[in-house]
């Protein structure tokens, strides 16, 4: 028997801020990934800033909905915020390290 994809619900996402913000975060991640793969160090800061702004927009849109969630889920949202904040801090640290190492002979050898 041939596998068929599971049908997805047809949802109207017209005014869904969380959906829009999530899509923007995904686009920012794709751009950041492409920028890193192309080794365009001069674009890293702008790419990380764009990702950070899109992530902040997503978190803000989720925060607007949290009061409508059952109280039992509030802790999960808080934990997700903490994880994303930690991940963003690690990304910024990696960016700073990459900037420091970008003009070294080791980096030049790696990029060959």
C-alpha positions as CSV (number, residue, x, y, z in Angstrom):
1,X,0.0,0.0,0.0
2,X,1.3,3.4,-0.9
3,X,1.7,6.0,1.8
4,X,-0.2,9.2,1.5
5,X,0.4,12.4,3.3
6,X,-1.8,13.1,6.3
7,X,-4.4,15.7,5.3
8,X,-3.9,19.0,7.1
9,X,-6.7,21.2,8.3
10,X,-7.5,24.2,6.1
11,X,-7.2,27.1,8.5
12,X,-7.8,30.7,7.8
13,X,-4.5,32.3,8.9
14,X,-5.5,35.8,7.7
15,X,-5.1,37.5,11.1
16,X,-2.9,35.0,12.9
17,X,0.0,37.0,14.2
18,X,1.7,33.9,15.7
19,X,1.6,32.1,12.3
20,X,2.9,35.2,10.5
21,X,5.7,35.7,13.1
22,X,6.7,32.1,12.9
23,X,6.9,32.2,9.1
24,X,9.1,35.3,9.5
25,X,11.4,33.6,12.0
26,X,11.8,30.7,9.6
27,X,12.6,33.0,6.7
28,X,15.2,34.8,8.9
29,X,16.8,31.4,9.9
30,X,17.0,30.5,6.2
31,X,18.7,33.8,5.3
32,X,21.1,33.4,8.3
33,X,21.9,29.9,7.2
34,X,22.6,31.0,3.6
35,X,24.7,33.9,4.8
36,X,26.8,31.6,7.0
37,X,27.2,29.0,4.2
38,X,28.3,31.8,1.8
39,X,30.8,33.0,4.4
40,X,29.8,36.6,4.1
41,X,31.0,37.7,7.5
42,X,30.2,41.3,6.9
43,X,26.5,40.3,6.7
44,X,26.4,38.3,9.9
45,X,25.5,41.1,12.2
46,X,22.5,42.2,10.1
47,X,21.3,38.6,9.6
48,X,21.5,38.0,13.4
49,X,19.7,41.2,14.1
50,X,17.0,40.4,11.7
51,X,16.6,37.0,13.3
52,X,16.5,38.5,16.7
53,X,13.9,41.0,15.8
54,X,11.7,38.4,14.1
55,X,12.1,36.2,17.2
56,X,11.1,39.1,19.5
57,X,8.0,39.7,17.3
58,X,7.1,36.0,17.6
59,X,7.5,36.0,21.4
60,X,5.4,39.2,21.7
61,X,2.6,37.8,19.6
62,X,2.6,34.6,21.8
63,X,2.6,36.8,25.0
64,X,-0.6,38.5,23.7
65,X,-2.3,35.1,23.5
66,X,-1.0,33.6,26.8
67,X,-3.8,35.1,29.0
68,X,-6.3,33.1,26.8
69,X,-4.5,29.8,27.5
70,X,-5.3,27.6,30.4
71,X,-3.1,28.6,33.4
72,X,-1.5,25.1,33.4
73,X,0.2,26.0,30.0
74,X,1.7,29.4,31.2
75,X,4.8,27.7,32.6
76,X,5.5,25.9,29.3
77,X,5.4,29.3,27.5
78,X,7.8,30.8,30.1
79,X,10.2,27.8,29.6
80,X,10.1,28.3,25.8
81,X,10.9,31.9,26.3
82,X,13.9,31.0,28.4
83,X,15.2,28.4,26.0
84,X,14.8,30.8,23.0
85,X,16.6,33.6,25.0
86,X,19.4,31.2,25.8
87,X,19.7,30.1,22.2
88,X,19.8,33.7,21.0
89,X,22.6,34.5,23.5
90,X,24.6,31.5,22.2
91,X,24.1,32.7,18.6
92,X,25.4,36.2,19.5
93,X,28.4,34.6,21.3
94,X,29.1,32.4,18.3
95,X,28.9,35.5,16.0
96,X,31.3,37.4,18.2
97,X,33.7,34.5,18.2
98,X,33.5,34.2,14.4
99,X,34.1,37.9,14.0
100,X,37.3,37.6,16.1
101,X,38.5,34.6,14.2
102,X,37.5,35.7,10.8
103,X,40.8,37.4,9.8
104,X,43.1,34.7,11.1
105,X,45.2,32.3,9.1
106,X,43.2,29.4,10.6
107,X,40.0,30.9,9.2
108,X,41.6,31.4,5.8
109,X,42.7,27.8,5.7
110,X,39.2,26.6,6.8
111,X,37.5,28.7,4.0
112,X,39.7,27.1,1.2
